[in-house]
Amino acid sequence: MMFSVNLYVYSSVKRPNQHQGTVVYILEMPTSKGSATFTNKLSLEDTTPNGSVLQGIYAALGHITKPSQVKIYTTNRYIYRGINDLLPKWQKNGYKTSKNKPICHQKKWRLTEDFLCIEGLIATLEDNTYLEWMKREAEDG
C-alpha cells in the first residue's frame, strides 16, 4: 500500500553567488493516529539555490518510513524539471548531461532517489497554502 505524502519546500537562497541561507520544509503524511504535519528549518552554508532545495528534500524524505507517493511543492523550476523530466534520463546515462558531463549536485540527486522509486516522486510548481509562511520563516533565518 502506497501512502500519499505532500512535501512543501522553500529556500531563501536565490542567487548563484549567495552561499548561505535557510530552507524550510513541511511534510504532510498519514500516521497511525491520522494525518500529521511536520515542519523543519535548516540553516545552510556553502550552498546554491538548487542545492539548498535538494538538501531540504533529502532531509524531509528521511522522515518517511513507508512506501509513499510523494508530491513535492517547490518554486524552483530546476528541481521541478529534474524530478519530473530529467531524473529518469540521468539514471539511464550514469548521471551525465546530454554533453556527457556530470550533472550538478549528483550526490544529492542520488541520495534523494535512494529513498523512493522514481514512480513515487512527482513535483509541482502549484501555489500552496504554506508558501507565504515558509517565505517568512526562511527570510527570518
LOSE-783864 format. One line per field, with one value per residue: residue number from 1; residue in three letters; x, y, z of N, C-alpha, C in turn. Coordinates in steps of 0.2 Angstrom, whole numbers, plus 2048, in hexadecimal, padded with zeros to 3 digits. Layout:
% residues N
nr = c(NUM;...) .
rest = c(ALA;...) .
nx = c(X;...) .
ny = c(Y;...) .
nz = c(Z;...) .
cax = c(X;...) .
cay = c(Y;...) .
caz = c(Z;...) .
cx = c(X;...) .
cy = c(Y;...) .
cz = c(Z;...) .
END
This chain:
% residues 141
nr = c(1;2;3;4;5;6;7;8;9;10;11;12;13;14;15;16;17;18;19;20;21;22;23;24;25;26;27;28;29;30;31;32;33;34;35;36;37;38;39;40;41;42;43;44;45;46;47;48;49;50;51;52;53;54;55;56;57;58;59;60;61;62;63;64;65;66;67;68;69;70;71;72;73;74;75;76;77;78;79;80;81;82;83;84;85;86;87;88;89;90;91;92;93;94;95;96;97;98;99;100;101;102;103;104;105;106;107;108;109;110;111;112;113;114;115;116;117;118;119;120;121;122;123;124;125;126;127;128;129;130;131;132;133;134;135;136;137;138;139;140;141) .
rest = c(MET;MET;PHE;SER;VAL;ASN;LEU;TYR;VAL;TYR;SER;SER;VAL;LYS;ARG;PRO;ASN;GLN;HIS;GLN;GLY;THR;VAL;VAL;TYR;ILE;LEU;GLU;MET;PRO;THR;SER;LYS;GLY;SER;ALA;THR;PHE;THR;ASN;LYS;LEU;SER;LEU;GLU;ASP;THR;THR;PRO;ASN;GLY;SER;VAL;LEU;GLN;GLY;ILE;TYR;ALA;ALA;LEU;GLY;HIS;ILE;THR;LYS;PRO;SER;GLN;VAL;LYS;ILE;TYR;THR;THR;ASN;ARG;TYR;ILE;TYR;ARG;GLY;ILE;ASN;ASP;LEU;LEU;PRO;LYS;TRP;GLN;LYS;ASN;GLY;TYR;LYS;THR;SER;LYS;ASN;LYS;PRO;ILE;CYS;HIS;GLN;LYS;LYS;TRP;ARG;LEU;THR;GLU;ASP;PHE;LEU;CYS;ILE;GLU;GLY;LEU;ILE;ALA;THR;LEU;GLU;ASP;ASN;THR;TYR;LEU;GLU;TRP;MET;LYS;ARG;GLU;ALA;GLU;ASP;GLY) .
nx = c(804;803;807;801;80A;80D;819;820;82B;836;843;84E;859;85D;866;873;880;87E;881;87C;86E;85D;853;842;837;827;81F;811;809;802;7FE;7FE;7F4;7ED;7EE;7FD;807;817;824;833;843;851;861;86D;87E;88A;883;877;86A;862;869;866;858;857;85E;854;84A;850;852;845;83F;845;83D;833;82D;826;821;81D;813;819;816;81E;81E;825;82D;838;83D;847;849;83C;83B;846;841;835;838;846;84D;84A;851;85E;861;862;86D;878;878;87C;87D;876;880;88A;890;892;883;87E;87E;87D;87F;876;86A;86A;869;85D;855;857;84E;841;838;838;82C;824;826;822;822;81C;818;80E;804;803;7FC;805;80F;812;814;81F;829;82A;82F;83B;842;844;84E) .
ny = c(7FA;80B;81A;82B;839;84A;856;865;872;87F;88B;897;89B;8A2;8A7;8A3;8A6;8A8;8A1;89C;898;895;886;881;874;86B;85D;853;846;835;82D;820;826;82E;83C;845;854;85A;865;86D;877;87B;881;886;885;889;886;884;88B;880;875;878;876;868;863;865;85D;851;850;850;844;83B;839;831;821;817;80F;81B;827;835;846;854;865;873;882;883;881;879;86E;86A;866;85D;852;84E;84D;84B;842;834;833;836;82C;821;825;825;830;83B;84A;84F;853;84A;84D;84D;84F;85D;85D;850;846;849;848;83A;835;83A;833;826;824;821;818;81E;81F;823;830;841;852;862;873;879;886;887;885;887;88F;89D;89E;895;89D;8A8;8A2;89D;8A8;8AF;8A7) .
nz = c(800;7FB;803;803;802;805;802;805;800;803;7FF;805;7FE;7EF;7E5;7DB;7E0;7ED;7FC;808;812;815;816;816;81A;819;81D;819;81F;820;830;83D;845;83E;833;832;834;831;834;82F;830;828;82A;81F;818;80C;7FF;7F1;7E8;7E2;7E8;7F5;7F6;7F2;7FD;807;803;803;811;816;810;817;822;81E;820;81A;80A;7FF;7F5;7F0;7EF;7EA;7EE;7E7;7E4;7DC;7CC;7C6;7CE;7CD;7C0;7BF;7C8;7C1;7B4;7B0;7B9;7B7;7AA;7AE;7B7;7AE;7A6;7AE;7B6;7AF;7A5;795;78E;792;79F;7B1;7BB;7C4;7D6;7D7;7E1;7EB;7E3;7E1;7EE;7F2;7E9;7EE;7F8;7F3;7E7;7D6;7D0;7DA;7DD;7DA;7D4;7D6;7D1;7D6;7DF;7F1;801;80B;807;809;816;818;810;819;824;81F;81B;827;82C) .
cax = c(800;807;804;801;80D;80E;81F;820;832;838;84A;84F;85F;85A;86B;879;886;87B;883;879;867;858;84D;83C;832;822;81C;80A;809;7FD;801;7F9;7F0;7EA;7F2;802;80B;81E;828;83A;846;859;866;872;884;88D;87E;875;862;860;86B;862;851;858;85F;84E;846;853;851;83E;83E;848;838;82E;82F;822;820;818;813;81B;815;822;81C;82B;82E;83E;83C;84C;847;835;83D;84A;83D;830;83B;84D;850;84B;856;865;862;863;873;87D;878;880;879;875;887;88E;893;88E;87E;87F;87B;87C;87F;86F;865;86A;867;855;852;858;849;83B;838;837;825;821;828;820;823;817;819;807;804;801;7FA;80A;815;813;817;826;82D;82B;834;842;845;846;854) .
cay = c(800;811;820;831;83E;851;859;86C;874;886;88D;89F;89C;8A4;8A9;89E;8A8;8A8;89A;89A;89A;890;882;87F;86F;869;856;851;83E;831;829;81C;82A;833;841;849;859;85A;86A;86E;87C;879;887;883;888;886;882;888;88B;879;871;878;872;861;861;865;857;84B;850;84E;83D;837;838;82D;81B;812;811;821;82B;83C;84C;85A;86C;877;888;882;87E;874;869;867;863;857;84D;84C;84B;84A;83D;82E;833;836;825;81D;826;825;837;840;84F;84D;854;845;84F;84B;854;861;85B;848;842;84B;845;833;834;83B;82D;820;823;81F;817;824;820;826;837;846;859;867;87A;87C;88A;883;889;888;892;8A4;89C;893;8A3;8AC;89E;89C;8AF;8B0;8A4) .
caz = c(800;7FB;806;800;806;802;804;803;802;800;801;804;7F9;7E9;7E0;7DA;7E4;7F4;7FE;80E;812;819;812;81A;817;81C;81B;81B;81E;825;835;840;849;839;82F;836;831;834;831;832;82D;829;828;81A;816;806;7FB;7EB;7E8;7E0;7ED;7FC;7F5;7F2;804;80B;800;806;818;817;80E;81D;827;81C;821;816;803;7FE;7EF;7F3;7EB;7ED;7EC;7E7;7DF;7D8;7C5;7C4;7D2;7CA;7B9;7C1;7CA;7BD;7AD;7AF;7BE;7B3;7A5;7B1;7B9;7A8;7A3;7B3;7B9;7AB;7A1;78E;78C;796;7A5;7B7;7BC;7CA;7DB;7D6;7E8;7EE;7DF;7E2;7F5;7F2;7E5;7F2;7FD;7F0;7DF;7D2;7CF;7E0;7DF;7D5;7D6;7D3;7D2;7D8;7E5;7F7;807;810;804;80C;81D;817;80E;81F;829;81C;81B;82E;82E) .
cx = c(804;803;805;804;80E;814;81F;827;833;83F;84A;855;85C;85F;870;87F;884;87D;880;872;863;854;848;839;82D;820;815;80A;804;801;7FC;7F3;7EC;7F0;7F7;805;812;821;82F;83E;84E;85D;86C;878;886;888;87C;86D;860;863;868;85B;852;85A;859;84A;849;852;84A;83D;841;843;833;831;82B;822;81B;819;814;81A;819;820;822;82A;834;83D;841;84A;840;837;841;846;839;833;842;850;850;850;85D;866;864;86A;879;87E;87D;87B;879;87C;88C;892;88F;889;880;87B;879;87B;878;869;864;868;85F;852;852;852;842;83C;836;830;821;822;826;821;81E;81A;813;808;801;800;7FF;810;817;816;81E;82B;82F;830;83B;846;847;84C;852) .
cy = c(806;816;826;836;845;854;860;86F;87B;887;894;8A0;89D;8A5;8A4;8A0;8A9;8A1;898;89C;894;88C;880;879;86D;862;855;84A;83B;82E;824;81F;82F;837;845;84E;85A;860;86B;873;87A;87F;883;887;885;882;887;888;884;875;872;875;86B;85F;861;85F;851;84A;84D;847;839;835;833;825;815;814;816;824;832;841;852;860;870;87D;888;87E;879;86E;865;863;85D;851;84A;84A;848;844;836;82D;833;82F;820;81E;828;82C;83C;844;84C;84F;84F;848;84E;851;857;85D;853;845;843;848;83D;831;835;835;827;81E;820;81D;81D;825;823;82D;83C;84D;85D;86E;87D;881;885;887;88B;88D;899;8A3;89A;898;8A7;8A8;89E;8A3;8B1;8AD;89F) .
cz = c(800;7FF;802;804;802;806;801;805;7FF;803;800;800;7F2;7E3;7E0;7DF;7EB;7F7;804;80E;816;814;817;816;81C;819;81E;81A;822;82A;838;844;845;836;834;831;835;830;834;82D;82E;826;825;819;810;801;7F5;7EC;7E7;7E6;7F4;7FB;7F5;7F9;808;809;804;80E;81A;815;813;822;825;81C;81D;80F;802;7F7;7F2;7EE;7EE;7EA;7ED;7E3;7DB;7D2;7C4;7C8;7CF;7C4;7BB;7C3;7C5;7B6;7AD;7B3;7BA;7AE;7A9;7B4;7B3;7A5;7A8;7B6;7B6;7A7;799;78B;78F;79B;7AB;7B8;7C3;7D0;7DB;7DC;7EB;7EA;7E1;7E9;7F5;7EE;7E9;7F6;7F9;7E9;7DC;7D1;7D4;7E2;7D9;7D8;7D3;7D5;7D4;7DE;7EB;7FC;80C;80D;807;813;81C;815;814;823;826;81C;822;830;834) .
END
